[in-house]
Amino acid sequence: MKKIDLKTWERFGTFDYFRKLDHPRYIMTFELDITHFYQKVKKDKQSFYLSFIHFVMSVINEHDAFHYRMEGDDVVYFDTIHPSFTDLIENTDRFRIVTINYESDQQTFIKHAKEKSIKQGHQFIDLEEDKRKDLVYITTFPWATYTQVTHAENHDPQDAIPRLVWGKFRDVEGKLIMPFSIEVHHGFVDGYHLGLLIQDIEKRLQKI
């Protein structure tokens, strides 16, 4: 983690404007073609959910705009950001929130994610882990497709943690199309930066 010198930071004017708004975050929803990704996951007999968490974290970690957070009056940059995801508790209708460090190797990441989730048991959330700001909040809605989403949250203009959600995919002329939403803080992420991320995700999904 490094502290940003706001006096020389080229983005300060934009950041300073948006940080003063009551609600500086915005959400956008996209459709992703996950045909090749889904086929590979099933061939490898891996969890689609955990595989896609790893995939999207590998991409978002390469985009600097998503690494900034606020610490009081300071802006900090985290070298690596990590997923905090919802996971259904076995044989119940309840879920837990699991936080795990991102790892570049997919199989190692999935193994550790499963172990951490099982170890957490019926505990809803680890409040100490929840204090971290080097996170990306992730959830899924696999029961239906959607075109709009909101998140439960405190009204905190300093909260710059991105929030990701994706839903049930559907067959469109032989392609598997999945809704994917992302919420970001406008002080750090403009539409341009979000567009670059989505284009990168789309490009990599086609190369799998």
Order of alpha helices (4+ residues) and beta strands (2+ residues): beta-alpha-beta-alpha-alpha-beta-beta-beta-beta-alpha-beta-beta-beta-beta-alpha
